[in-house]
């Protein structure tokens, strides 16, 4: 249970509508932390600066706070609380230079994102979307439906790139489905029945490649033309992590040339994508609009942890700091 301090803070939530589309998520504890102002979705720098002029705490989910914007924030700002695990939308270095602490919410979406990764794998294996489309367009024709080839996951090889909490959860779900699981991780990490291999070995051996690593300078475009060239022609690429992990031009080429069987992506380099983005029109691609984190339970957990982060900061015992 959150323990609230008598001393209150001025809190501004910049983009509540990106976390809740109605009243399904409870934000009431923020009001106990201090005077709280909620905005649906501010994005213009001038709006953000004006809205946070007297704030001590900024709460945000997807709003971008780059170095230029952070430099213009009020000197009253003490904490930026990100209601997400990823923090590439906030320039932490710039915040540090201003003496502003930044915190995030690790771990809240582990089960949710792992669930979606497996859901996307199942869709690729069962060709669920093409089967559904065929049923709607052609009606019940069991024999014709056999032309849409399906596969069992049991016995297939799952390659997990990144064995953090989410990657480990995906690996365990793969094992539960009877898959052989291999993984690439930059540091040694032991998970029972999961073999650590090189990135090149993973590309060559996996029937399904699932990405679950953080986006850093080292992992930017870790899935490139060389990696895709090593993949099996019947293999699928699953990404529920960050779009920047993939060289999208190389992926489009691989998909168009049937170099791999397909891709299932919850994230892209630019979100939302341009209307003419080639991945939107390829038949061997499944796209979802960055929903891995979005089950109601996960979103409420994220908000609750963010509230705890702020309360702990008020007490002088900050949690989940990034700087």
N, C-alpha and C positions, 0 to 999 in steps of 0.2 A: 504494500500500500504506500502511496506517495505521501510523504510528510511535508506539509506546506509551511513555509516560513512566514512570519508576520510581515517582514519587509517585502513589499510588492515591487514588481518590475513592470515596465511598459513594454508589452510584447506586440509585435505586428506579424501576422501571418499573411504572406504575400499571395499565395495561390491555393487557397483551400479547395477550389473546384477541381484541381488536379488530383486530389486525394479522395474527395467525396462528391458525388453528383446529386446528393439530396441530403437526407438526414440519417443515412445508414451508418455514418461514423460519428462517434461522440467526441466532441472537442471541449466538453464542459470543464475539464480539469485545468485547461489553460487559463480560464477566468479566475481560478483559485490561486494561480501563480502570480497574477497581477492584472493590470488593466490591459485587456486583449482586444485588438482590432483585427477583424478578419476581412480580407479582400478575396474576391473570387479568383482573379488571375491577373495580377499586374505584370507587365513585361517591359514597358517603356522606362528607360533609365530615369527620366524626369519624374515619372509617377512614383517610382521606387524611392527616390531621394526625398520627395515630398512626404510620402507616407511614413517614412522611418525617421523623420527629422528629430523626434523626441523619444525615440525608442531606445531601449537597452538591449533587446533581444529581437532578432529577425528570424522568423521561421519560414522555410521555403522547401519546396519539393523539386520542381523542375526549372525555376527561374534561374537565369544565368547571371552570376555576379563575377564579372571579369575584373582585371586589375584597374582599368579605367573607372569603372563604376564604384568599386570598393574605395578608391582614392577620394571619391566625392561623398561618401557616407558621413553622416553626422558623427562627431567625436563622442557622442553618448553611447554609441553601439559597443557592446561588450561581448556579445555572443551571436554567432550565426548557427542556428540549429537546422540541420538538413534532415528532412523526413524521408530519408532514403539511405541505402548502403553506399551506392556510388556517389562520388563527390566531384566528378570532373566538370560540373557546371559552376563550381565555386573556386576561385583562385586562392588557394589556401596560403600560398607564399605571400600574396599581396595582403591578405587579412592579417597574417602574422606581423608584417611590417607595420601595420596600423595598430597592433596590440589587441586585435580582435581574435577571440578564440572561436574555433569551428568544431562542431561535433556532428556525428552522423548516427545512423541506427543500423548497426551490423546484426545480421542473423535473423531479422524479423521475417524474411521471405524465403528462408531455406526450403521449407516444405513446399511452398507455393511454386517457386521457380523450378525445383526438381520435378514436381508434378507436371508442369507444362512441358518440360523437356521430354519426359517420358510420353506424354500425350502426343507430342509432335512426332516422336519416333514411331508410336503406334499408328498414327495417321499415315506415315510413309510406308510402313510395313503392310498395312491392310488396304492402302489406297482408299481410305474412307471417303475423302472428298470427291474423287472421281466416281466412286460407286454411288454416292448420294446424288451427284449431278446426273448420272446416267438414269437412276431410278426416277428422278423428277421429270427428265426429258423423254425417256423411252418407256417408262412403266416397268412392270415386273417381267423380267426376262432372264431367268437364272443362267441359262446357257450362254447368252451373250455377255453376261457379267463376268464369266470366267476369262474373257479376253483381257480384263483388267487384272494384271497379275499381282498376287498378294504373297506375302512371306511371313513365316513365323519368326518372332524375335528369339525364341529359345534356340540356343546353339550358335547364334550370330555373335560377332565380336563388337563390343562397344568400346570406343576409345574416348576417354575423358581427358580434355585438356584443361588442367587446373584442378587441384584437389583441395580447395578450400572447403568450407562447410557445404556449399551448394554442390560442388563437384563430388564430394564424398557421398552426399545424399543421392545424387544421380547414379553413382557407381553402385551403391547398395541396392537401389531399385532395379538396376540392370541385372545384378546377381539374383535378385528375387524372381526375375522373369526368366531365369535360366540362361542368361547370356554369359559369354566369356568377357571379362572386363580387363582392359589394359588402360594405363594412364600415363600422361606426361605431366610432371610437376618440376618446377625449377629447384626445389629442395626435396630431400628425401622425406617421404611420408609413408608410413605403413598402414595399409588397410587390408584386412584379411581377404585373401583370394583375389586381390587386385595386383597385377604385375606392372611395375614401373618400367617404361621403355623410353627410347628417344622419340623426339617429335617425328622424325622420319620413319621410324618403325611403326609408330601409331598410324600415320597416314597410310602406309602400305598395307597394314593388317586389318584395320577397322572396317566393319560394314556400316557402322554409324559412328560419326565423329561428333561429339557434343562439347561445346565450348562453355567453360565456366570460370575463366580466369579474369582478373581485373585488367582494365585497359590502362597500360602504362607506355612509356617510351619504348620499352623493350618488347611489349606485346602488340604494339601497333602493327596491323596487317600481318600478324603471325600466320594467318591463313592467306598465302599468296599463290602465285602461279606455280611455283616449285612444289609447294605442299599439295596443291590440287592435282598436279601431274602424277604424284605418287599414289593418289587414292584409287581404289578399285572402280571400274566403270559402273558397278552396281551399288556403289556406296552412297550414303546420304550425309549431308552436313547439317547439323542442328546448332543454332545459336540463340541462347537465351541470356547472354551476358551483355556484351557491348558491340555495337555495329562496327566500331573502328578496329576490331580484331581481324576483320576480313577486308582484303583488297577486293572491293565490289566489282571493279572492272574485270579482274581476273576470274571472279566467280561467275559473272554473266557469261564470259567467253566459255568457261568450262561447261556451264549448263546448256548454252546454245549448241555447243559441239558434242553434247552427250558424253562428255569426258567423265562426268559422274552422273548418278541416277537422278539426284535432286537435292533440294535444300529446303529446310523448314526454319524460318527466321522470325524471331519475336522482336528483333532490334535491327536498325539500319544505321548507317553513318550519319545521315541527316533525317531527323524525324520532325514532322511528317516528310515523306519523300516527295520529290517533284512528281507532278501528274504523269510525266512521260518517262519516269524511271523504268528501265527495262525489266527489273525484277518483278514489277507489277503485272506484266503481261505474259510471263513465261509459264507454261503449263506444268512444268516440273518444279515449281516453287510453291510452298505454302507460306503465307505471310500473316502474322497476327500483329496488332498495333501496340506492342510493348505492354503486354498484359500479364507477364509472368508474376509480377509483384502484387497483382490486383484483387485476389480473393478478399472478401470482406474481412475475414479473420486476420489476414496478414496486414491489411491496411489499418485496422483498429490497433493491432499489436504495434505497428510502426508509430502511430500517433501516441500511444501510451508510453512507449520507450522514449520518444522525444520529449514528452512532458516530464518524465523522470530525469532525463538529461538536464533540462533547464532547472528543475528543482534542486538537483545535486549541485549544479553550478552556483545557484543562489547560496547554498550552504557552504560553498568553498571546497566541495569534494567532487569536482567535475568528472563526468563519465564520458567515455567514447570520444575523447578529444582527438583531433587530427593534427593539432599543433601545440 
